[in-house]
Amino acid sequence: MRGTALYVAAVAGPGLLTLPAVATATAGPAAVVAVAGLLLLSAGVAATFVALERHTGVQGGGVVQYTRLAFGTTAATVVRAWFVLGVPVGVPALGMIAGEYVAALTGGGRVTVLVTSIALSLAALVACLGPRGPVDVLNLPLTILLAAVVLMAVVLTAGRWDSSHLQPVAPHGWTAVLPAALVLAWILTGWEAAANFAGSLADRGRTLRRVTTGAVLIVGLLFLTLTLGQILALGPQPGPAPVAQLLELALGPVGALGAVVLAPVVALNNAAAYTYSLTLVAQPVTGSRHRSLAVVGTVIAVTLSLATVTTTPVETLVVVCAASQLPVYLTVLLAAVRLLSRHSPARWTAMACAAAVAGLLLSAGTALIVPAVIAVAAIAYARHSRHHPARPAAHPAPATPPLGADDNARTPRP
């Protein structure tokens, strides 16, 4: 249960509370098509990651290890850099999404949004100080809370559904589905973070497939029901806090207040899970969890500073984050094509998913400048490291206790 909750936390965050509404405003009811397509792609990516973990036996090395086995050290360095330097941009975005809910209730403006984002980013960093990060305290209860509130919002407003809201299906044309899909790319992303948690699962051979399958089903149910429910209840132009609107329809002001409390809590759950994964990826380079947190925290601080002095909307941060995540997906899917058996169904799944991700990546446009700059810097770093190898650490980092192992044991399972 804790493993499934951790995987769901990595994939479904406060973006669930806002991004379906943004996609609906972009593509109208046709946004449901984008959601369904990305959920299928997400399931394919998740299945590929499970196959890679079982085939390679890297014991939780995640996306960096898969890439290293397929394409070598330099490519693995680039993937690590995309993940550690590009993806943290999404942590302030999670806080800003929660801040939109707070601002909607309090009447606050951008200052409220930014203050909420700063507070949640700091809380996510603090939550990762323990030996298993946010796993033991946050993930399971907060994931259950997220699922319960979203499903309650949809069910309680079913009596107000209006099928006329589904017409026209594509008011901005079917070409608007692709930009809507890019905004919704966070449905797809998260599995690269979850892959880094595989090493934390006790008895991976038995639990990994169950945990992944459970997470896929839960995330799919939440996104599809919420997207369709908010279109039917609120129409094709929902506001920036659609779940608050749904709960207010069902329960009055108390419901809206509940949504405002939920949004920061869910944002913290997702941000903490992602930050924890980022530290795991950075640790082999930095040598310690605290230095890894410092690197991730620096990227988050720079992002928050830029968002404060400019008028950058949350959608821009989402796209920039996705522009760094999608190359990671494409690289790992191509690694699966190279590593998996020619007759493996997972290899064909990886090929189909790679083609879809490549198409989605092209729609990122100028946001691809960010991962391009990171890639150039990472290649230069890899070449420098080959000529100036670092000394081995005198004290290797302690192993992370596996989920499901005896919590009172002082020594993790081998």
VOMITI-843642 format. One record per residue (C-alpha): x, y negated, z negated; chain; residue number from 1; residue in three letters. Coordinates in steps of 0.1 Angstrom, whole numbers. Layout:
<gudrens>
      u      v      w  chaine  num  residu
      X      Y      Z       A  NUM     ALA
...
</gudrens>
This chain:
<gudrens>
      u      v      w  chaine  num  residu
      0      0      0       A    1     MET
     28    -24     -8       A    2     ARG
     46    -16     24       A    3     GLY
     14    -22     45       A    4     THR
      8    -55     26       A    5     ALA
     43    -66     33       A    6     LEU
     40    -59     70       A    7     TYR
      6    -76     72       A    8     VAL
     21   -106     53       A    9     ALA
     48   -109     80       A   10     ALA
     23   -108    109       A   11     VAL
     -8   -125     96       A   12     ALA
     -4   -158     78       A   13     GLY
    -22   -192     77       A   14     PRO
    -20   -192    115       A   15     GLY
    -49   -169    112       A   16     LEU
    -69   -197     95       A   17     LEU
    -61   -223    122       A   18     THR
    -46   -210    155       A   19     LEU
    -77   -192    168       A   20     PRO
    -95   -225    166       A   21     ALA
    -66   -243    185       A   22     VAL
    -67   -216    211       A   23     ALA
   -105   -220    214       A   24     THR
   -102   -257    219       A   25     ALA
    -77   -250    247       A   26     THR
    -95   -222    266       A   27     ALA
   -130   -222    252       A   28     GLY
   -146   -188    245       A   29     PRO
   -121   -172    269       A   30     ALA
    -97   -175    239       A   31     ALA
   -111   -142    228       A   32     VAL
    -95   -127    259       A   33     VAL
    -61   -141    248       A   34     ALA
    -66   -128    213       A   35     VAL
    -75    -93    225       A   36     ALA
    -46    -92    250       A   37     GLY
    -21   -103    224       A   38     LEU
    -34    -78    199       A   39     LEU
    -29    -50    225       A   40     LEU
      6    -63    231       A   41     LEU
     13    -66    194       A   42     SER
      3    -29    189       A   43     ALA
     26    -19    218       A   44     GLY
     55    -38    203       A   45     VAL
     48    -23    168       A   46     ALA
     48     12    183       A   47     ALA
     81      5    201       A   48     THR
     97     -7    169       A   49     PHE
     86     24    151       A   50     VAL
    100     46    179       A   51     ALA
    133     27    178       A   52     LEU
    136     31    141       A   53     GLU
    130     68    142       A   54     ARG
    152     73    173       A   55     HIS
    182     53    162       A   56     THR
    181     61    125       A   57     GLY
    197     27    116       A   58     VAL
    179     28     83       A   59     GLN
    163     -7     84       A   60     GLY
    190    -25    104       A   61     GLY
    161    -40    123       A   62     GLY
    163    -60    155       A   63     VAL
    200    -68    153       A   64     VAL
    210    -32    150       A   65     GLN
    187    -21    179       A   66     TYR
    203    -48    200       A   67     THR
    239    -39    190       A   68     ARG
    233     -2    199       A   69     LEU
    219    -11    233       A   70     ALA
    239    -41    244       A   71     PHE
    269    -46    221       A   72     GLY
    280    -70    194       A   73     THR
    277   -102    213       A   74     THR
    241    -96    222       A   75     ALA
    234    -87    186       A   76     ALA
    250   -119    174       A   77     THR
    227   -139    197       A   78     VAL
    196   -121    184       A   79     VAL
    207   -127    148       A   80     ARG
    212   -164    156       A   81     ALA
    178   -167    173       A   82     TRP
    162   -152    142       A   83     PHE
    181   -170    115       A   84     VAL
    184   -204    131       A   85     LEU
    153   -206    153       A   86     GLY
    126   -188    134       A   87     VAL
    128   -209    101       A   88     PRO
    113   -237    120       A   89     VAL
     80   -218    116       A   90     GLY
     81   -219     78       A   91     VAL
     73   -257     76       A   92     PRO
     47   -251    102       A   93     ALA
     30   -226     79       A   94     LEU
     30   -252     52       A   95     GLY
     16   -278     76       A   96     MET
    -13   -255     86       A   97     ILE
    -21   -251     49       A   98     ALA
    -18   -289     45       A   99     GLY
    -45   -294     72       A  100     GLU
    -69   -276     49       A  101     TYR
    -59   -296     19       A  102     VAL
    -62   -328     39       A  103     ALA
    -96   -318     52       A  104     ALA
   -110   -316     17       A  105     LEU
    -92   -345      0       A  106     THR
    -94   -369     30       A  107     GLY
    -56   -372     29       A  108     GLY
    -37   -378     61       A  109     GLY
     -3   -367     74       A  110     ARG
     14   -374     40       A  111     VAL
     -8   -348     24       A  112     THR
      1   -323     52       A  113     VAL
     38   -329     48       A  114     LEU
     38   -328     10       A  115     VAL
     20   -295     11       A  116     THR
     45   -282     36       A  117     SER
     75   -293     15       A  118     ILE
     61   -277    -17       A  119     ALA
     53   -244      0       A  120     LEU
     87   -242     18       A  121     SER
    104   -247    -16       A  122     LEU
     82   -221    -32       A  123     ALA
     90   -196     -4       A  124     ALA
    127   -200    -10       A  125     LEU
    124   -196    -47       A  126     VAL
    102   -164    -43       A  127     ALA
    131   -148    -24       A  128     CYS
    156   -151    -53       A  129     LEU
    147   -117    -68       A  130     GLY
    162    -83    -57       A  131     PRO
    131    -75    -36       A  132     ARG
    121   -110    -29       A  133     GLY
     83   -116    -29       A  134     PRO
     74    -79    -26       A  135     VAL
     65    -70    -62       A  136     ASP
     46   -102    -71       A  137     VAL
     29   -117    -41       A  138     LEU
     23    -95    -11       A  139     ASN
     -3    -70    -21       A  140     LEU
    -28    -92    -40       A  141     PRO
    -25   -121    -16       A  142     LEU
    -30    -98     15       A  143     THR
    -61    -83     -1       A  144     ILE
    -74   -118     -9       A  145     LEU
    -68   -130     27       A  146     LEU
    -87   -101     42       A  147     ALA
   -116   -104     18       A  148     ALA
   -121   -141     23       A  149     VAL
   -118   -141     61       A  150     VAL
   -143   -112     64       A  151     LEU
   -166   -128     39       A  152     MET
   -166   -161     59       A  153     ALA
   -176   -142     91       A  154     VAL
   -202   -120     75       A  155     VAL
   -219   -147     55       A  156     LEU
   -223   -170     86       A  157     THR
   -236   -143    109       A  158     ALA
   -272   -156    105       A  159     GLY
   -260   -189    120       A  160     ARG
   -245   -174    151       A  161     TRP
   -256   -190    184       A  162     ASP
   -249   -170    216       A  163     SER
   -252   -202    237       A  164     SER
   -218   -212    223       A  165     HIS
   -203   -185    245       A  166     LEU
   -212   -205    277       A  167     GLN
   -193   -215    297       A  168     PRO
   -168   -187    290       A  169     VAL
   -139   -206    305       A  170     ALA
   -147   -243    305       A  171     PRO
   -111   -253    314       A  172     HIS
   -106   -225    339       A  173     GLY
    -90   -191    333       A  174     TRP
    -55   -206    338       A  175     THR
    -60   -221    303       A  176     ALA
    -59   -186    288       A  177     VAL
    -20   -186    291       A  178     LEU
    -14   -218    271       A  179     PRO
    -39   -205    245       A  180     ALA
    -20   -172    244       A  181     ALA
     13   -191    237       A  182     LEU
     -3   -209    208       A  183     VAL
    -15   -175    195       A  184     LEU
     19   -159    199       A  185     ALA
     21   -156    162       A  186     TRP
     -3   -127    165       A  187     ILE
     24   -110    184       A  188     LEU
     53   -122    163       A  189     THR
     60   -109    128       A  190     GLY
     70    -74    139       A  191     TRP
    107    -85    143       A  192     GLU
    105    -96    106       A  193     ALA
     87    -64     96       A  194     ALA
    114    -43    114       A  195     ALA
    139    -56     89       A  196     ASN
    118    -42     60       A  197     PHE
    120     -6     72       A  198     ALA
    150      0     51       A  199     GLY
    130    -10     21       A  200     SER
    105     18     25       A  201     LEU
    111     50      5       A  202     ALA
    107     81     27       A  203     ASP
    106     62     60       A  204     ARG
    100     93     80       A  205     GLY
     66     97     63       A  206     ARG
     55     62     56       A  207     THR
     68     40     84       A  208     LEU
     42     51    110       A  209     ARG
     14     48     84       A  210     ARG
     24     14     72       A  211     VAL
     27      1    108       A  212     THR
     -6     16    119       A  213     THR
    -24      2     89       A  214     GLY
     -9    -33     95       A  215     ALA
    -19    -33    132       A  216     VAL
    -55    -23    124       A  217     LEU
    -59    -49     96       A  218     ILE
    -44    -77    117       A  219     VAL
    -65    -68    147       A  220     GLY
    -97    -67    127       A  221     LEU
    -90   -101    111       A  222     LEU
    -81   -120    142       A  223     PHE
   -108   -107    164       A  224     LEU
   -137   -110    139       A  225     THR
   -126   -145    129       A  226     LEU
   -121   -158    165       A  227     THR
   -155   -145    177       A  228     LEU
   -173   -155    145       A  229     GLY
   -161   -191    145       A  230     GLN
   -170   -195    182       A  231     ILE
   -205   -182    175       A  232     LEU
   -210   -202    143       A  233     ALA
   -191   -234    150       A  234     LEU
   -190   -237    188       A  235     GLY
   -160   -240    212       A  236     PRO
   -146   -271    195       A  237     GLN
   -141   -261    158       A  238     PRO
   -122   -285    136       A  239     GLY
    -87   -281    122       A  240     PRO
    -99   -261     92       A  241     ALA
   -124   -236    107       A  242     PRO
   -125   -211     78       A  243     VAL
   -133   -240     54       A  244     ALA
   -162   -249     77       A  245     GLN
   -175   -213     78       A  246     LEU
   -173   -210     40       A  247     LEU
   -190   -244     36       A  248     GLU
   -218   -232     59       A  249     LEU
   -222   -201     38       A  250     ALA
   -216   -213      3       A  251     LEU
   -217   -251      4       A  252     GLY
   -189   -273    -11       A  253     PRO
   -177   -244    -33       A  254     VAL
   -169   -224     -2       A  255     GLY
   -149   -253     13       A  256     ALA
   -130   -256    -19       A  257     LEU
   -122   -219    -19       A  258     GLY
   -108   -222     16       A  259     ALA
    -86   -250      6       A  260     VAL
    -72   -230    -23       A  261     VAL
    -68   -199     -1       A  262     LEU
    -48   -217     27       A  263     ALA
    -17   -226      6       A  264     PRO
    -18   -192    -11       A  265     VAL
    -18   -174     22       A  266     VAL
      8   -197     36       A  267     ALA
     31   -189      7       A  268     LEU
     26   -152     12       A  269     ASN
     35   -154     49       A  270     ASN
     63   -179     44       A  271     ALA
     79   -159     16       A  272     ALA
     78   -126     36       A  273     ALA
     94   -143     66       A  274     TYR
    120   -161     45       A  275     THR
    129   -128     28       A  276     TYR
    133   -111     62       A  277     SER
    155   -140     74       A  278     LEU
    178   -136     44       A  279     THR
    182    -99     51       A  280     LEU
    193   -106     86       A  281     VAL
    217   -134     76       A  282     ALA
    232   -115     47       A  283     GLN
    257    -94     67       A  284     PRO
    273   -126     80       A  285     VAL
    270   -148     48       A  286     THR
    280   -121     24       A  287     GLY
    253   -128     -2       A  288     SER
    216   -134     -6       A  289     ARG
    221   -169    -21       A  290     HIS
    243   -180      8       A  291     ARG
    217   -166     32       A  292     SER
    190   -186     14       A  293     LEU
    212   -217     17       A  294     ALA
    214   -213     55       A  295     VAL
    177   -206     60       A  296     VAL
    169   -235     36       A  297     GLY
    191   -259     56       A  298     THR
    172   -251     88       A  299     VAL
    139   -256     70       A  300     ILE
    151   -289     55       A  301     ALA
    162   -302     88       A  302     VAL
    128   -293    103       A  303     THR
    109   -310     75       A  304     LEU
    131   -341     79       A  305     SER
    123   -343    116       A  306     LEU
     86   -337    110       A  307     ALA
     86   -365     84       A  308     THR
    103   -392    105       A  309     VAL
     84   -383    137       A  310     THR
     48   -375    146       A  311     THR
     55   -339    156       A  312     THR
     23   -319    154       A  313     PRO
     22   -285    140       A  314     VAL
     14   -270    174       A  315     GLU
     49   -281    186       A  316     THR
     66   -264    157       A  317     LEU
     47   -233    164       A  318     VAL
     57   -233    201       A  319     VAL
     94   -240    192       A  320     VAL
     94   -211    167       A  321     CYS
     77   -188    192       A  322     ALA
    103   -198    218       A  323     ALA
    130   -184    195       A  324     SER
    110   -153    185       A  325     GLN
     99   -142    220       A  326     LEU
    136   -138    233       A  327     PRO
    142   -116    203       A  328     VAL
    112    -95    213       A  329     TYR
    122    -93    250       A  330     LEU
    158    -83    240       A  331     THR
    146    -56    216       A  332     VAL
    121    -42    241       A  333     LEU
    148    -40    268       A  334     LEU
    170    -23    242       A  335     ALA
    142      3    237       A  336     ALA
    141      9    275       A  337     VAL
    178     16    274       A  338     ARG
    179     37    242       A  339     LEU
    147     58    243       A  340     LEU
    144     90    262       A  341     SER
    133     86    298       A  342     ARG
    103    108    292       A  343     HIS
     93     91    260       A  344     SER
     58     74    261       A  345     PRO
     73     46    239       A  346     ALA
     98     38    266       A  347     ARG
     70     31    291       A  348     TRP
     52     11    265       A  349     THR
     83    -10    259       A  350     ALA
     86    -16    297       A  351     MET
     50    -29    299       A  352     ALA
     54    -50    268       A  353     CYS
     87    -65    281       A  354     ALA
     70    -76    313       A  355     ALA
     42    -93    293       A  356     ALA
     65   -110    269       A  357     VAL
     86   -123    298       A  358     ALA
     56   -139    313       A  359     GLY
     46   -154    279       A  360     LEU
     81   -167    274       A  361     LEU
     81   -186    307       A  362     LEU
     51   -205    296       A  363     SER
     71   -220    267       A  364     ALA
     87   -245    291       A  365     GLY
    110   -271    276       A  366     THR
    108   -254    242       A  367     ALA
    132   -228    256       A  368     LEU
    160   -254    252       A  369     ILE
    162   -246    215       A  370     VAL
    170   -208    219       A  371     PRO
    193   -216    249       A  372     ALA
    214   -239    227       A  373     VAL
    214   -214    199       A  374     ILE
    225   -186    223       A  375     ALA
    254   -207    236       A  376     VAL
    266   -214    200       A  377     ALA
    262   -178    190       A  378     ALA
    283   -165    220       A  379     ILE
    310   -190    211       A  380     ALA
    309   -178    175       A  381     TYR
    311   -142    186       A  382     ALA
    342   -149    208       A  383     ARG
    358   -168    179       A  384     HIS
    351   -139    155       A  385     SER
    368   -114    178       A  386     ARG
    400   -134    178       A  387     HIS
    398   -143    141       A  388     HIS
    382   -114    123       A  389     PRO
    369   -121     88       A  390     ALA
    383   -103     57       A  391     ARG
    360    -76     43       A  392     PRO
    340    -87     12       A  393     ALA
    356    -77    -21       A  394     ALA
    322    -69    -36       A  395     HIS
    296    -56    -12       A  396     PRO
    261    -69    -16       A  397     ALA
    238    -47    -38       A  398     PRO
    213    -25    -20       A  399     ALA
    176    -35    -21       A  400     THR
    155    -11    -41       A  401     PRO
    132      8    -17       A  402     PRO
     94      2    -19       A  403     LEU
     77     32    -34       A  404     GLY
    108     44    -53       A  405     ALA
    107     45    -91       A  406     ASP
    106      8   -101       A  407     ASP
    123     17   -134       A  408     ASN
    153     34   -118       A  409     ALA
    185     14   -118       A  410     ARG
    200     31    -88       A  411     THR
    182     30    -54       A  412     PRO
    176     61    -34       A  413     ARG
    204     71    -11       A  414     PRO
</gudrens>
